[in-house]
């Protein structure tokens, strides 16, 4: 059974996972993260609805012809992933397209002024827009592509891979290496708690399915270690949580909204702050509790295992993308967010699971990083993640 630590006059403690692993040497609860935070705000559900409405308002302003062209490419992506049984196919390589989203033109796309909506088409190999148009006209069956009726911006990302600070740190903050005992390493996003029942008293770490649940291959109750195994983490000495819930990733056809999972944590081994390194010292900060919608041009930031603290901008929303999870497995994700840094990479392998937030004083949650390639990062909308896992943020 789960156990509880003694309550105080001002708060009650979160429940501990069953059969807890021995407390690692050097473990400390001095941060205060072992005590219960305020109950989930009842307004968060309304906030999620507002996020959805804001995102829908942007897409609702897009020309119907552009949306129809996007849908045609999405159908093509569905065939390319599903027809091969979830395995990266030669047809997919020949089509040279892995995803599509709605972005904002920079004046280089015929038929679109700077700031106008355009189709962002993500390709495996570099390709000039006329070549992309001709290929799409043939593969997707839309003459509008060849007639310059649909403004297109091509972005070479290569094949999109599900992405992979490295130290051991207690309590464990967001932005640091973490993972299931049988993966390499990913990133701890932040803390969450369930919205009802027994899960209301569980303090949990949030990250990707492929980070905490080994891409569907894990069992509930499996050990989650910090740092991740690739960075030296081992169970039980480095265990901070057990796998609590994950959203299955659908391969071989079907749409995915999120790559997400939760780990039920020992409260004295984790903390609600996120981290980054500055001058060799660990800096801690907190993010907001109310999600905001991603729209093109929104300045965002993240802190993750590999590239640490980076900033960038949302460049496209409503993205459909085929993601390679290794072993030839490909999964199609819909309604995603695309992000790029002004220079360098916003993320690299090992940053998967990072929380993405607005690059301003709000630090409002926007998305959950899960994949990337060619300088473009892809993220789930955080509102979809929280809904799918039935959790609220603890910040």
Secondary structure, 3 states (H helix, E strand, C coil): CCEECCCCCCCCECEECCCCCCCCCCCCCCCCCCECCCCCCCHHHHHHHHHHHHHHHHHHCCCHHHHHHHHHHHHHHHHHHHCCCCECCHHHHHHCCCEEEEEECCCCCCCCCCCCEEEEEEECCCCCHHHHHHHHHHHCCCHHHHCCCCCEEEEECCCEEECCCCCCCCCEEECCEEEECCCCCEECCEEEEECCHHHHHEEEEEECHHHHCCCCCCCCCCEEECCCHHHCCCCCCCEEEEEEEECCCCCCCCEECCCCEEEEECHHHEEEEEEEEECCEEEEECCCCCCCCCCCCCEEEEEECCCEEEEEEEEEEEEEEEEECCCCEEEEEEEEEEEECCCCCCCCCCCCCCEEEECCCCCCEEEEEEEEECCEEEEEEHHHHHHHHCEEEEC
